[in-house]
Amino acid sequence: LMNDKGRPIKNLTNHAADDLDPSWSPDGKEIAFVSNRTGRPQIYVMKANGSELQRMTFSGPYNTGPDWGAQGKIVYSGLRGSAVDILTVDRNRKMQRLTPGLGKRSLEPSWASCGRRVLYVSNEDGSGTRLWFTSHDGAVRHPLALPSGRYYTPVWRKLPGQQPKAFQP
């Protein structure tokens, strides 16, 4: 943890492994993060004080980019064969693939605050890297109407003073 001046307050993991990419749970009581403490990057969860560490992913050689959703699921990117897909894992460690695994790259997922959609970066349709969204279960996926380009780390956030608009696919 760090204070508002960027100074360390407490090392929460105290491990020689690489522990990266933290994501706070919506209630602020837990943190999901990536660690290679078992040899390959996997998703872990711990209490906000660093206690009660739990490994959440046991499948795939490379899992990264966790983002905690309002419904208690964690969305992340995971290498499956030659594809990098968007997946979720729940409290029971049940995993679900949200993207089709077509040998493409789908990265940097971010939950919408409602917990019903995920925004991510992908080249899954072969027409360049674009921003995409998917439903919480992967049943509906669409690229956003933006040109191909360089998109990094998208985040769903309500702008201060703005009212949400109805979604139009």
N, C-alpha and C positions, 0 to 999 in steps of 0.2 A: 504494500500500500504506500501511496505517496501523499504528501500534503498538497495544498493549493499552490505552493511555490515550487513543486517538483522535487522536493526532498523526500527520500525514503523514510517511512515510518516503521514498517515491519515487513520482513521477508515472509511471505505466506507459505511458500513451498519448501524452502530449505532442502533442496535436492540438487545433486550434481548434474542432473539431466537438464535439457533445454525445456523450460516451461514458458509457453508463449501464448499470445493472442487471447487474453482474458475477456470474458463476457459476463456481466452481472445478470443474475436472475431478475425478473421483473419486480419481485418483492425485496431485492437487495440482500437476501439472506445467504445466497450461494454464488459461486463463480464457476463457470465452465471455462476450460482452457485446454490447450494442446500440450502434450508432453511426449518426449521420446524415451521415457524412463524404462520402457520395455524393449527398446531397440528401434521402434518405428513410431512415427507420430500418431497418437491416438487422442480421443477426447476424454477428458476427466472432469469431474465435478468435486468441489469441496465447499465446506461452510465458509462464510465470509471471513472467519478468523483463521482459516487454514486447516481446520480439523476435518475429520470424517471424509477423507479422500476416497473417491469411487471412480473406477475406470468404467466409462460408458460404452465405448466402441471396442469390439473384438474382431471385427471383420475389415478386410482391406488393409493394404500395406501403408497407406498414407492418408490420414484424415486431418483436416485443418479448417480454420475459419469458423469456429462455433458462434452462433448467435441464438440467444435464448428467447423463445417466443412466449406470448401471453398465455398460451394453453399448457405451458410446462414442457413443451418439446424443444429440443435443441436442433437447429438446422446447421449443416456443415457441408463442406466439399470433401469428397472421398474418391480416391483412385480405385477403380474397379476395372480390371483388365487394362485395356488401352484408353478407357474413358475416365474423365474426371467428372463425376456426377454430383448433384445436389441430393442430400439425404437428410432424414431426420432420425433422431433417437429419442425415445421417451423414458420415463422413470424406470420402466421394467426392462430397459435396454433393447426394446423392440425397435428395429431399424426399418425404414421405408425409403425407397428410392423415388425421388420426385421428377427426375429427368431421365430420358430414355436410354442412355448408355450407348450412343451411336459412335463411339470412338472420338468424341469431341471433348471440348473443355468447358465446363460450367463451374464457375468459381464465385467466391465472395458473397454468399447468400446473406440476406437481411430480412428478418420478419417484419411485416406490417404490424402496427400496434394492435390491430384487431385480432391478430393470430390466424387470419384466413388466407393470407397471401405472402409470397416470398419474392423478393427482388434479387436478381443475380446477374452476373456477367457471363455471356456464353457466345460460342460460335456454332451452336448445335444445328443450325440449318444450313451451314456452309457458306453463308453470305457475309462473313466478317463478324468481328466481335461487336456485340450489341448488348443493350440492357434488355433483360427478359423478366417476366413475372410468371409465377405458377400459383395455382391454388394450393392450399395446405396439404392436399393429398396427391398432387401431381396430375390430377385429371385434366386440368386446363392449363395450357402454357401458351404464351404469346410474346413475341418481341414487342418492345415499345417502338412507337413510330419515330425513331431517331436514326440518323445516318450511322453506318458502321464507323468505328473509330477506336479510340483508346478510352475505355471506361474502367475505372478502378474503384473498388470498395463502395458500392452504392449503399445508401442507408435510407430507410423509410423514417421520416420525421415530419411532424406537423410544424409548420413555420409559426413562430409567435404571432398572434393577432390574426391568423388566417383560419377560416372555416373550412373544414374538409369538403371536397366536392364529390358528387356521385361519380363512381367509376364507370368509364365508358371504354370497353375493349376495342 
